[in-house]
Amino acid sequence: MNLILKIVFQRLGLGVLTLIAVSAVIFSAIQMLPGDFASAILGQSATPETVKAFQHQIGLDKPAVQRYWEWIGGVAHGDFGYSFSSAGSLGGGHDRAVSDIIVPRLKNTLILASLAAVVAVPCALLLGILAALYRNSFFDRFVNSFSLAWISFPEFFIAYILMLYLSVKFQFLPSLASVSNDSGIGDYLVKCALPAMTLVLVTLAHMMRMTRTALVNLMSTPYVEMARLKGASRFRLICLHALPNAWAPIANVIALNLAYLVVGVVIVENVFVYPGIGQLMVSAVASRDIPVVQACALIFAATYILLNLTADIIGIVTNPKLLHRR
Amino acid sequence: MSELEYWAGRFRKGQISRREFMGRAAAIGATAMTSNLVAKIASASEPKKGGFARFAMAAGATTDTIDPGTWPDTFTQCAFYGAMCNNLTEIDAKGQVVGDLAESYEPDKEAKKWVFKLRKGVTFHDGKDLTATDVVETFRYHMAPNSKSAAKSLLASVKNVTSDNPNTVIFELDGGNADFPALVSDYHLPIFPAKDGGGIDWAKGIGSGAFTLENFNPGVSAKLKRNPNYHKNNLPYFDEVEFLSVTDVAARTNALTTGEVHFMAGCDLKTLNLLKRNPKVKIEEVEGIGHYTFAMNTAIAPFDNADVRRALKYAIDREEIVKKVFLGHAKAGNDNPIASSVKYAIDPEPKYSYDADKVKFYLKKAGLETLSIDLSVAEAAFPGATDAGVLYSEKAAKAGINIKVNREPNDGYWDNVWMKKPMVAVYWNGRVTCDWMFTSTYAEGAAWNDTNWKNARFNELLVAARSELDDTKRASMYAEMQQIVHDDGGTIVLVFNNYVNATSKNMAHGDVVKIWDMDGFRMAERWWFD
């Protein structure tokens, strides 16, 4: 157990280092965006002095390196700064902390991601196991081609197809996922149904096929053959003998897909007008609200790193060979 | 017409039968030409109260605030200016300036001093009475030296704003301006309650408008409820309204066809005919005053030569561009930036149309055989700018002008390309008055004079017309100015774009304001459910 803890801390340390590197990349990428917030919001009529005063107010006149350290220092204390929009047209408007803007959006994205994950992960595992169990049967081929077909389309296309049939033609479900802060659970379920369905369809194939492949590979190993010779049933063979050894690659793929559900939903959120963090980031980039963009990017990076870390640890824990290194 | 309207009113109230109404209409002389109108009047209903209207807007960003100095796009303009607030004046459906919070307004002899008398009995949503202090503080807010308000330059000519009693506001201008009442109808200038100790309190979202703000989630939605104490008789009709920011056009269209919203801004022109076929939807198309232009920098060669400019104006096939790029949902321009619905507008002669011979004639006059120029375009300038540029280039090449169309990045277009490159595509929202349009973009030294155009006679007329209170004299001055811009200016006014929106079938309205989109942004206040 101590070993696992050690690995966890080691990986967490590495994760923090990666995050710092990522933050530098984010910051410099944003420096390269053409146009700046001050002149964007002030319009063409603003005099250079007004622009300068405004840049000073929001701290854009400091050198980039200094701004970077101030930002990173703030983030380390959990302070993501203030949205540029809080500067208002006369200064001293009302302050809008980046965290206040992001938290409700992040909550929405997490709700949508968990809804999709709750459906997609068990479905993918079950279908993958069944496909491995009935390998090369009609069922196996059908599930494979069906899920491959969905993953081959771009997700906005799937979104529009679902929208066309389920909301425009037959009017089962709303096409706008316009949840608000005071929406109840029922409201969330109905409004998130279409976006969640889209996400399930685009992530299902990846996880399902990895489960199937990992299992099929193991099925040809001598120890499984031994078990079969012993007379174990096919179900027992897969669930008790093969699956424990297949967890590492499956966990990896699931982690990647979960990360995708959080950070890759930009398009789905925009198509369904779902007020999540992806949509927020797009809007913030368009209006050059740099503190918000940076915070979103950092949250995305952290999500990826954390989920990958979890997958690594699951891989290690389920594999005694890695756990007891000689 | 008034008699027809009288009978139409009786018919709508059920006092006469349809047959009788048609008979009466025919008797008055409503012939085939007006029969459409008769049908329209007969089918139009009396406004009804009630309902929860949802509007899907094409704009909106997470950086939106209630601060009236910002309000960059139609989301904030409709939700805050149009539904929550009132100005001193507003523009009616006939394009005339009428009082809103101001009951009356009078200029002095030179139109340098304007006295506005406020309407009595107007209250803000928190119950506070409207007083002159609120008006004074509102204007000072935009005019303050450290103000970043978008209306600051608009109010640059205002020297001082004061009040001598709670019902009177006095504006002192640095020069005469007969159009000042139109200026204060700008959507940045609604009246907010004054704060103790100066300034205005906009952050709470309290105005005097038809609706009170329930909640506002920037970049997502704004929900408002009917103001029971609204000062306009019988308005508004809706109980509740909600504005949703739906920037994706397909999502807006779907939301309208599934009935989740009752209005969508900005239809997709390519699929408009499909949308038209939907029996639950109707298209609202209004000829606007916004226009798309190609602006040439007249300070540099070859555009400093008026004959070259004229050759370029003849080298473009506007009708073709209207048909192919805007699919008919625009009106070809004639290099006069004043739309026909604006007061004093004329249609200058000769009308520019594609004419290769005239292009060659004017090129020769300028001492040139051929001409090569660069044209910078981007979809950020206006949707379809690239296609329009390419069509222009194709046609111009046949007349001896080589136009290299450079597609610029959308990001930073207004910072790095507009007013920097020699010839660029531009979008103008249009202005309510001739003076406003000319002063902001065609006057010598104007901050937005993107053609660097300097015409002595034009600038002289501009100042003279501004303070002229005699209507006939003003009309002739503005006519001459429009002619000068048409003949000599560096702007190719390509088209006036139509506003193409769609509503659910049961949404109704009277005559709409053409000055701005969506019934002058005030559809929430003026429209109703049938």
Boltz contact constraints between the chains, C-beta under 6 A:
constraints:
  - contact:
      token1: [A, 34]
      token2: [B, 411]
      max_distance: 6.0
  - contact:
      token1: [A, 34]
      token2: [B, 412]
      max_distance: 6.0
  - contact:
      token1: [A, 35]
      token2: [B, 411]
      max_distance: 6.0
  - contact:
      token1: [A, 35]
      token2: [B, 412]
      max_distance: 6.0
  - contact:
      token1: [A, 35]
      token2: [B, 415]
      max_distance: 6.0
  - contact:
      token1: [A, 39]
      token2: [B, 415]
      max_distance: 6.0
  - contact:
      token1: [A, 42]
      token2: [B, 148]
      max_distance: 6.0
  - contact:
      token1: [A, 43]
      token2: [B, 150]
      max_distance: 6.0
  - contact:
      token1: [A, 45]
      token2: [B, 153]
      max_distance: 6.0
  - contact:
      token1: [A, 45]
      token2: [B, 447]
      max_distance: 6.0
  - contact:
      token1: [A, 50]
      token2: [B, 148]
      max_distance: 6.0
  - contact:
      token1: [A, 54]
      token2: [B, 148]
      max_distance: 6.0
  - contact:
      token1: [A, 85]
      token2: [B, 63]
      max_distance: 6.0
  - contact:
      token1: [A, 85]
      token2: [B, 65]
      max_distance: 6.0
  - contact:
      token1: [A, 88]
      token2: [B, 67]
      max_distance: 6.0
  - contact:
      token1: [A, 89]
      token2: [B, 67]
      max_distance: 6.0
  - contact:
      token1: [A, 89]
      token2: [B, 69]
      max_distance: 6.0
  - contact:
      token1: [A, 89]
      token2: [B, 70]
      max_distance: 6.0
  - contact:
      token1: [A, 89]
      token2: [B, 148]
      max_distance: 6.0
  - contact:
      token1: [A, 89]
      token2: [B, 149]
      max_distance: 6.0
  - contact:
      token1: [A, 90]
      token2: [B, 147]
      max_distance: 6.0
  - contact:
      token1: [A, 93]
      token2: [B, 67]
      max_distance: 6.0
  - contact:
      token1: [A, 94]
      token2: [B, 203]
      max_distance: 6.0
  - contact:
      token1: [A, 163]
      token2: [B, 254]
      max_distance: 6.0
  - contact:
      token1: [A, 167]
      token2: [B, 258]
      max_distance: 6.0
  - contact:
      token1: [A, 168]
      token2: [B, 254]
      max_distance: 6.0
  - contact:
      token1: [A, 168]
      token2: [B, 257]
      max_distance: 6.0
  - contact:
      token1: [A, 168]
      token2: [B, 258]
      max_distance: 6.0
  - contact:
      token1: [A, 174]
      token2: [B, 260]
      max_distance: 6.0
  - contact:
      token1: [A, 175]
      token2: [B, 254]
      max_distance: 6.0
  - contact:
      token1: [A, 175]
      token2: [B, 255]
      max_distance: 6.0
  - contact:
      token1: [A, 175]
      token2: [B, 258]
      max_distance: 6.0
  - contact:
      token1: [A, 176]
      token2: [B, 255]
      max_distance: 6.0
  - contact:
      token1: [A, 176]
      token2: [B, 260]
      max_distance: 6.0
  - contact:
      token1: [A, 178]
      token2: [B, 244]
      max_distance: 6.0
  - contact:
      token1: [A, 270]
      token2: [B, 248]
      max_distance: 6.0
  - contact:
      token1: [A, 273]
      token2: [B, 246]
      max_distance: 6.0
  - contact:
      token1: [A, 273]
      token2: [B, 251]
      max_distance: 6.0
  - contact:
      token1: [A, 275]
      token2: [B, 220]
      max_distance: 6.0
  - contact:
      token1: [A, 280]
      token2: [B, 62]
      max_distance: 6.0
  - contact:
      token1: [A, 283]
      token2: [B, 61]
      max_distance: 6.0
  - contact:
      token1: [A, 283]
      token2: [B, 62]
      max_distance: 6.0
  - contact:
      token1: [A, 283]
      token2: [B, 219]
      max_distance: 6.0
  - contact:
      token1: [A, 284]
      token2: [B, 62]
      max_distance: 6.0
  - contact:
      token1: [A, 287]
      token2: [B, 61]
      max_distance: 6.0
  - contact:
      token1: [A, 287]
      token2: [B, 63]
      max_distance: 6.0
  - contact:
      token1: [A, 289]
      token2: [B, 63]
      max_distance: 6.0
